[in-house]
Amino acid sequence: MVERSYDVVIVGSGAGGGTVAKELAPLARQGLRVAVLEWGAKLRESEYTGREVEMADKLYFDSGGVLTRDRTMTLAFGRAYGGSTVVYTGTSLPLPEPVLARWNVPGLEFADLRRRSEKALGENNVHLLEDDKLNDNNRLFNAACRRLGYRVQQFPINVKGCRGAGVCNLGCPNAAKQGTNRVQLPAAEAAGVEVVTNCKVEAIGERECTATVANPPYGEPSRWEPGRYRIRARAIVVAGGAVNSPALLLRSRLPVRLPALGRYLTAHPALILVGEHEKPITNYFGHPKSYYCDHFVDEGFLLETCMYFPFTTAKNLIGFGAEHAELMRRMDRMQMILVLAVDPALAENRVVLARDGEPVVDYRFTDGVLDALVASQRAAARIFFAAGCRRVHAPAGATFFIGASQAGRIDELITRAPFRLGKVSISSAHLMGGCRMGADAAESVTDAWGQVHGVPWLFVADGSLFPRCSEINPYVTIMALADRVAERVRDRIAELPA
Ligand SMILES: Cc1cc2nc3c(=O)[nH]c(=O)nc-3n(C[C@H](O)[C@H](O)[C@H](O)COP(=O)(O)OP(=O)(O)OC[C@H]3O[C@@H](n4cnc5c(N)ncnc54)[C@H](O)[C@@H]3O)c2cc1C
């Protein structure tokens, strides 16, 4: 086993890890050794082809289809230089104050989080897209929500020179989206932080971790030779995401008992809904996500514009056969809405380890979440019809299509009865919790600065820190929390033994 030694090791390079790497650049400039160990590859620019199946294989764990244990939900999260920020859509919202109040983490103040969120918004070039860049799919949603009196807002997004390829979730082929692969990691590397790709951290021990480097047949080769490594570090920051950070800590021999580790996972369970227009609309080209409707957040759901790719869309429609094929053939007429449920943080929703040490996610849908997912389909159907759709497909629909002439009977036609788990395609791209912050070591894993309770050299800095879900798109909040963790590491590193 090859031995290496650093002052700080960061595991993962996504929203959390990438931010910590950049914020530790001052340490690297002072001559301290900082490394990011990232499981995924750094793709060459020419490898961003925008082709759905190919990019999903290269940029996501299990091609974006990690299943929960009972197979009722698929989880999408990235594995790459830049983590999920390579495939995120780039909508950039800070955490609302009432949500932070519900989080109730002693020592985590709104003003502090807001200041750090604004820093992330500035770094990532977050702005509202100009009117002429909005496509029909987005305009129709906005106009329909206004017509219905639903509160609707434009998403600030983080692009630079967006050419509207529409494939944000397959990695931007025009390098326009500002993920950590474009902003934070290059800045960190310029200051001397080493980013080691194709490097999976297996386990953490007392001030050290073990890792394996193996190059896949794509992307740039790792800066380390393939093989097994033992890496000593004065501080270790775990930022592998809400599934892999708890899994890594569960695999590790830690000097403390952490009863909350892996628990309280939340996911914003989501459905992709479609309506069909008489004539083609612009949907595939242009930034896919320009508006959101938070009118129903107190009823437990959010609606956002979206436009997915043929395979993902086909998988998300329920049923099969002639009607399914007919709808897919009319993709150029499709209007699309993503609905996200606000799910409660339950101890039983958690990451555990399979025999091979890899994570398995146990997730139980509450009645409240299922009711919200059904109610969200009714709201989406109203929006589609108000936008002029001739028919709508809803997973909780009594029939495959609901026609415009039936628009007055939406409540009767979209119900819980046909909405059966395992028969409908529920997915999540917002994984949160598993190493939640808090004051009480019985119910949380870290303190309000991301330090693991009772382990002064071990930190967590990613979406797993969330004590409950964020009720909005999470990445800005992850960056803000990671910024806090990095500050704590900078302040404490001198006290930690070499
Ligand atoms: C398709 C999609 C669209 C999204 N759109 C938006 C959006 O528009 N707005 C928004 O706010 N959020 C969005 N999100 C969510 C957002 O991207 C994530 O919440 C955020 O990136 C999570 O940050 P993280 O640091 O927790 O983990 P990640 O960004 O997932 O990074 C974790 C990294 O750690 C690496 N890793 C894991 N385990 C190990 C290990 N053992 N050793 C080494 N490396 C490891 C992984 O390979 C990965 O690269 C989207 C997500 C997806 C999947």
The ligand as an SDF file (V2000), in Angstrom:
LIG
                    3D

 53 58  0  0  0  0  0  0  0  0999 V2000
  -29.9440   15.9070  -12.1700 C   0  0  0  0  0  0  0  0  0  0  0  0
  -29.7800   16.8180  -10.9940 C   0  0  0  0  0  0  0  0  0  0  0  0
  -30.2140   18.1360  -11.0760 C   0  0  0  0  0  0  0  0  0  0  0  0
  -30.0780   18.9810   -9.9770 C   0  0  0  0  0  0  0  0  0  0  0  0
  -30.4280   20.2950  -10.0950 N   0  0  0  0  0  0  0  0  0  0  0  0
  -30.2620   21.1290   -9.0440 C   0  0  0  0  0  0  0  0  0  0  0  0
  -30.5450   22.5120   -9.1590 C   0  0  0  0  0  0  0  0  0  0  0  0
  -30.9170   22.9910  -10.2310 O   0  0  0  0  0  0  0  0  0  0  0  0
  -30.3990   23.2980   -8.0560 N   0  0  0  0  0  0  0  0  0  0  0  0
  -29.9830   22.7920   -6.8540 C   0  0  0  0  0  0  0  0  0  0  0  0
  -29.9000   23.5510   -5.8840 O   0  0  0  0  0  0  0  0  0  0  0  0
  -29.6710   21.4810   -6.7290 N   0  0  0  0  0  0  0  0  0  0  0  0
  -29.7840   20.6550   -7.7910 C   0  0  0  0  0  0  0  0  0  0  0  0
  -29.4400   19.3410   -7.6740 N   0  0  0  0  0  0  0  0  0  0  0  0
  -28.9540   18.8530   -6.3770 C   0  0  0  0  0  0  0  0  0  0  0  0
  -27.4950   19.2320   -6.1480 C   0  0  0  0  0  0  0  0  0  0  0  0
  -26.7370   18.9800   -7.3000 O   0  0  0  0  0  0  0  0  0  0  0  0
  -26.9680   18.4180   -4.9840 C   0  0  0  0  0  0  0  0  0  0  0  0
  -27.8200   18.6240   -3.8700 O   0  0  0  0  0  0  0  0  0  0  0  0
  -25.5580   18.8010   -4.5750 C   0  0  0  0  0  0  0  0  0  0  0  0
  -24.6570   18.7810   -5.6490 O   0  0  0  0  0  0  0  0  0  0  0  0
  -25.0890   17.8220   -3.5060 C   0  0  0  0  0  0  0  0  0  0  0  0
  -23.8300   18.2330   -3.0580 O   0  0  0  0  0  0  0  0  0  0  0  0
  -22.9530   17.2530   -2.1870 P   0  0  0  0  0  0  0  0  0  0  0  0
  -21.6660   17.9180   -1.9370 O   0  0  0  0  0  0  0  0  0  0  0  0
  -23.7790   16.7920   -1.0450 O   0  0  0  0  0  0  0  0  0  0  0  0
  -22.7310   15.9450   -3.1020 O   0  0  0  0  0  0  0  0  0  0  0  0
  -22.3090   15.7850   -4.6160 P   0  0  0  0  0  0  0  0  0  0  0  0
  -22.3570   17.0830   -5.3370 O   0  0  0  0  0  0  0  0  0  0  0  0
  -23.1290   14.6740   -5.1400 O   0  0  0  0  0  0  0  0  0  0  0  0
  -20.7750   15.3540   -4.5450 O   0  0  0  0  0  0  0  0  0  0  0  0
  -20.3470   14.1870   -3.8940 C   0  0  0  0  0  0  0  0  0  0  0  0
  -19.0710   13.7000   -4.5640 C   0  0  0  0  0  0  0  0  0  0  0  0
  -18.4110   12.8120   -3.6740 O   0  0  0  0  0  0  0  0  0  0  0  0
  -17.8740   11.7390   -4.4170 C   0  0  0  0  0  0  0  0  0  0  0  0
  -17.7370   10.5920   -3.5090 N   0  0  0  0  0  0  0  0  0  0  0  0
  -18.7230    9.9200   -2.8800 C   0  0  0  0  0  0  0  0  0  0  0  0
  -18.2190    8.9500   -2.1100 N   0  0  0  0  0  0  0  0  0  0  0  0
  -16.8780    8.9920   -2.2640 C   0  0  0  0  0  0  0  0  0  0  0  0
  -15.8150    8.2080   -1.7520 C   0  0  0  0  0  0  0  0  0  0  0  0
  -16.0330    7.1880   -0.9070 N   0  0  0  0  0  0  0  0  0  0  0  0
  -14.5450    8.5050   -2.1460 N   0  0  0  0  0  0  0  0  0  0  0  0
  -14.3030    9.5400   -2.9960 C   0  0  0  0  0  0  0  0  0  0  0  0
  -15.2940   10.3070   -3.5190 N   0  0  0  0  0  0  0  0  0  0  0  0
  -16.5610   10.0340   -3.1500 C   0  0  0  0  0  0  0  0  0  0  0  0
  -18.8870   11.4980   -5.5090 C   0  0  0  0  0  0  0  0  0  0  0  0
  -18.2920   10.8200   -6.6090 O   0  0  0  0  0  0  0  0  0  0  0  0
  -19.3130   12.9240   -5.8500 C   0  0  0  0  0  0  0  0  0  0  0  0
  -18.5270   13.4410   -6.8930 O   0  0  0  0  0  0  0  0  0  0  0  0
  -29.5310   18.4830   -8.7670 C   0  0  0  0  0  0  0  0  0  0  0  0
  -29.0780   17.1660   -8.6940 C   0  0  0  0  0  0  0  0  0  0  0  0
  -29.1790   16.3370   -9.7980 C   0  0  0  0  0  0  0  0  0  0  0  0
  -28.6710   14.9240   -9.7030 C   0  0  0  0  0  0  0  0  0  0  0  0
  1  2  1  0
  2  3  1  0
  2 52  2  0
  3  4  2  0
  4  5  1  0
  4 50  1  0
  5  6  2  0
  6  7  1  0
  6 13  1  0
  7  8  2  0
  7  9  1  0
  9 10  1  0
 10 11  2  0
 10 12  1  0
 12 13  2  0
 13 14  1  0
 14 15  1  0
 14 50  1  0
 15 16  1  0
 16 17  1  0
 16 18  1  0
 18 19  1  0
 18 20  1  0
 20 21  1  0
 20 22  1  0
 22 23  1  0
 23 24  1  0
 24 25  2  0
 24 26  1  0
 24 27  1  0
 27 28  1  0
 28 29  2  0
 28 30  1  0
 28 31  1  0
 31 32  1  0
 32 33  1  0
 33 34  1  0
 33 48  1  0
 34 35  1  0
 35 36  1  0
 35 46  1  0
 36 37  1  0
 36 45  1  0
 37 38  2  0
 38 39  1  0
 39 40  1  0
 39 45  2  0
 40 41  1  0
 40 42  2  0
 42 43  1  0
 43 44  2  0
 44 45  1  0
 46 47  1  0
 46 48  1  0
 48 49  1  0
 50 51  2  0
 51 52  1  0
 52 53  1  0
M  END
$$$$
